[in-house]
Amino acid sequence: MVRDELLRFIQYNDVYENICSGLLDSLHFNENTVAAFTRCGTKTGTAFLSQNFTRIFGYPRKQFVKGDLSFLIKHMHPDDLPAFTYFAETSTRKAVTWEKAKADAVHECCSRLKHANGKWMWIIQKVIVLSVTPDQHIDHALLLFDDCTASKQAELSQHASWVEKSRKHSKLLDVLAPVSIAQAKREKQLLALEDYASLTQREKEIMQLVSQGYSSKEIAVQLFISKHTVESHRKHILQKLSAKNTPQMVHQSLLLAVKERF
């Protein structure tokens, strides 16, 4: 478990043992909590990253260790980057340590990070200040990442449903409608493009042949693979594109292929 990993690391590192006294007892961890000890003051770098990082985010651990904050920025949703930048900047202004301030030394934000499979994940990120520079900027920090995708999507869906029902009773909601509808449409298009991008080259090849009217048997002959393999690919394509049937799958993939070109 992550807590045990952190405890072992702290016990064998005097610097962290001194600045983390009693910290872990005040925090909640689950099996999907990703943790990292990092520096971002006089020096930068990741000293510790929990073993479950690859299982949760899909990337090799060395990519985060090597990139640290740059890794987060690179894989963050463009719409969330300004808010995250502001969060990071304000967190380090007149920073105080957990040892002195307890809850006031814990900073939290929620943003989207791209999983290695191309899907966006909603992540709650906590920055716990462990030490500060002479100028009172964050130096050592414990980072905690928790996947909150399911709860966030449910929250957004509930909000959208409420807005739709309430719009006719509120001039404000009516005025905001074009903006919210455009944003929802953009999000849907982005998700659809990501679904198409997640197809393997072989799946895209099969998808193209299906759209041209070839049967699974005919595709198998053309690609020198078994009919069973073709059917398996088609099943995976349906799942990745969230399509109910082959016609819907073909229609969706053709539209996305055109968008991908341009």
C-alpha positions in Angstrom: 0.0 0.0 0.0 1.1 3.6 -0.7 1.2 4.5 3.0 3.6 1.7 3.7 5.8 2.7 0.8 6.0 6.2 2.0 6.7 5.1 5.6 9.6 2.9 4.4 11.1 5.7 2.4 10.8 8.2 5.2 12.4 5.8 7.7 15.5 5.5 5.5 15.8 9.2 4.6 16.8 11.5 7.5 15.7 14.7 5.7 12.2 13.4 5.1 12.0 11.8 8.6 12.6 15.2 10.1 10.0 17.1 8.1 7.3 14.4 8.0 7.0 13.6 11.6 3.3 12.5 12.2 2.2 13.6 8.7 1.1 10.2 7.4 -1.2 9.6 10.3 -3.2 12.7 9.3 -3.7 11.7 5.7 -6.1 9.4 4.0 -4.8 6.9 1.3 -6.5 4.3 -0.8 -5.0 1.8 -3.3 -5.3 4.3 -6.1 -3.7 7.2 -4.4 -0.4 8.1 -6.2 2.2 9.8 -4.0 5.4 11.6 -4.8 8.0 13.5 -2.8 9.3 16.4 -4.9 11.4 19.6 -4.6 10.5 22.8 -6.4 12.5 25.5 -4.6 16.2 25.9 -4.5 16.5 22.5 -6.3 14.0 20.5 -8.3 13.4 16.8 -8.7 11.4 13.8 -7.6 12.8 11.8 -4.7 10.0 9.3 -4.4 7.1 8.0 -6.6 4.7 5.3 -5.5 4.8 2.0 -7.5 1.1 2.3 -8.6 1.9 5.3 -10.8 1.9 3.3 -14.0 -1.2 1.3 -13.1 -3.1 4.6 -12.5 -1.8 6.8 -15.3 -0.4 4.3 -17.8 3.0 6.0 -18.2 6.4 4.6 -17.2 7.4 6.0 -13.8 10.6 7.3 -15.2 8.6 9.9 -17.3 7.3 11.5 -14.2 10.5 11.3 -12.2 12.4 12.9 -15.1 9.8 15.5 -15.9 8.2 16.3 -12.5 6.1 19.5 -12.8 6.8 19.6 -16.6 5.2 16.2 -16.9 2.0 17.5 -15.3 1.9 20.6 -17.5 2.6 18.6 -20.7 -0.3 16.1 -20.0 -2.8 18.6 -18.6 -6.0 19.6 -20.4 -5.5 22.9 -22.1 -8.7 24.3 -20.6 -7.4 23.5 -17.1 -3.9 24.8 -17.5 -4.5 28.5 -16.6 -6.3 27.5 -13.4 -3.5 25.0 -12.5 -0.8 27.7 -13.1 -2.6 30.1 -10.9 -3.0 27.4 -8.2 0.7 26.5 -8.4 1.8 30.2 -8.2 -0.5 31.1 -5.3 0.5 27.9 -3.4 4.1 28.9 -3.2 3.4 32.5 -2.2 4.3 32.9 1.5 4.2 29.2 1.9 4.1 27.7 5.4 5.0 24.1 6.3 2.7 21.4 7.5 4.6 21.2 10.8 3.7 24.8 11.6 0.3 25.2 9.9 -1.2 21.7 9.5 -4.3 22.1 7.2 -3.2 25.5 6.0 -0.2 23.9 4.4 -2.3 21.6 2.3 -3.3 23.0 -1.1 -5.7 21.3 -3.4 -6.9 21.6 -7.0 -8.9 19.4 -9.5 -7.9 19.2 -13.1 -7.8 16.8 -16.1 -4.7 14.8 -17.0 -4.4 12.7 -20.1 -3.9 9.0 -19.4 -1.5 7.1 -21.6 -4.5 5.6 -23.5 -5.5 9.0 -24.6 -8.5 9.4 -22.2 -8.9 12.4 -19.9 -8.9 11.7 -16.1 -10.1 14.1 -13.5 -7.5 14.2 -10.8 -7.6 15.8 -7.3 -4.1 16.9 -6.6 -2.9 17.8 -3.1 0.3 19.7 -2.4 1.5 19.4 1.2 4.3 21.8 2.0 7.0 20.1 4.0 9.7 22.8 3.9 10.2 26.2 2.4 13.1 28.3 1.0 14.5 31.3 2.8 12.1 33.4 0.7 9.2 31.3 1.9 8.5 29.5 -1.3 7.7 25.8 -1.4 10.8 23.6 -1.4 10.1 20.0 -0.3 6.5 18.9 -0.9 4.4 15.7 -0.8 2.1 15.4 -3.8 -1.0 13.2 -3.7 -3.1 12.3 -6.7 -6.5 10.7 -6.5 -8.6 9.7 -9.6 -12.1 11.3 -9.2 -13.2 10.9 -12.8 -16.4 9.0 -12.0 -17.6 11.4 -9.4 -16.7 14.4 -11.4 -18.5 13.2 -14.5 -21.6 12.4 -12.4 -21.4 15.9 -10.9 -21.1 17.6 -14.4 -23.9 15.4 -15.8 -26.2 16.4 -12.8 -25.3 20.0 -13.3 -26.1 19.9 -17.0 -29.4 18.3 -16.3 -30.4 20.9 -13.7 -29.4 23.8 -16.0 -31.5 22.4 -18.8 -34.5 22.0 -16.6 -34.1 25.5 -15.0 -33.2 27.5 -18.0 -36.7 28.6 -18.9 -37.1 30.1 -15.4 -33.9 32.1 -15.4 -32.8 34.8 -17.7 -29.2 34.4 -16.6 -29.2 30.7 -17.5 -30.9 31.6 -20.8 -28.1 34.2 -21.6 -25.4 31.6 -20.7 -27.0 28.9 -22.9 -25.0 29.5 -26.1 -21.7 29.5 -24.1 -22.5 26.3 -22.2 -23.9 24.5 -25.2 -20.8 25.4 -27.3 -18.5 24.2 -24.5 -20.4 20.9 -24.1 -20.2 20.4 -27.9 -16.5 21.0 -27.9 -15.9 18.6 -25.0 -17.9 16.0 -26.9 -15.9 16.5 -30.0 -12.6 16.3 -28.1 -13.7 13.0 -26.4 -14.7 11.6 -29.7 -11.4 12.4 -31.3 -9.6 10.9 -28.4 -11.7 7.7 -28.8 -10.7 7.5 -32.5 -7.1 8.2 -31.7 -7.0 5.4 -29.2 -7.7 2.9 -32.1 -4.6 0.9 -33.1 -3.4 1.1 -36.7 -4.8 -2.4 -37.4 -8.2 -1.4 -35.9 -8.3 1.8 -38.1 -7.4 -0.4 -41.1 -10.2 -2.8 -40.4 -12.5 0.1 -39.7 -11.8 1.5 -43.2 -12.5 -1.8 -44.8 -15.7 -2.2 -42.9 -16.8 1.3 -44.1 -16.1 0.1 -47.7 -18.6 -2.7 -47.3 -16.3 -5.7 -46.8 -17.4 -8.6 -44.6 -15.3 -10.0 -41.8 -14.5 -13.0 -44.0 -13.3 -10.8 -46.8 -11.3 -8.6 -44.5 -9.6 -11.6 -43.1 -8.5 -12.7 -46.5 -7.2 -9.3 -47.4 -5.2 -8.9 -44.2 -4.1 -12.6 -44.0 -5.6 -13.0 -40.5 -8.4 -15.2 -39.2 -12.1 -14.2 -39.3 -12.1 -14.6 -35.5 -9.3 -12.0 -35.2 -11.3 -9.6 -37.4 -14.4 -10.1 -35.2 -12.3 -9.5 -32.1 -11.0 -6.2 -33.6 -14.5 -5.1 -34.5 -15.7 -5.8 -31.0 -12.8 -3.7 -29.6 -13.6 -0.8 -32.0 -17.2 -0.8 -30.9 -16.1 -0.6 -27.3 -13.5 2.2 -27.9 -15.9 4.3 -29.9 -18.9 3.6 -27.6 -20.9 2.7 -30.6 -24.0 0.5 -30.4 -23.7 -1.2 -33.8 -21.6 -1.3 -36.9 -23.5 1.5 -38.9 -23.0 3.9 -36.0 -19.4 2.8 -35.7 -18.7 3.4 -39.4 -20.5 6.8 -39.4 -18.6 8.0 -36.3 -15.2 6.8 -37.4 -15.5 8.4 -40.9 -16.4 11.8 -39.4 -13.5 11.6 -37.0 -11.1 10.5 -39.6 -12.0 13.6 -41.6 -11.5 15.8 -38.5 -8.2 14.1 -37.8 -6.9 15.0 -41.2 -7.7 18.7 -40.8 
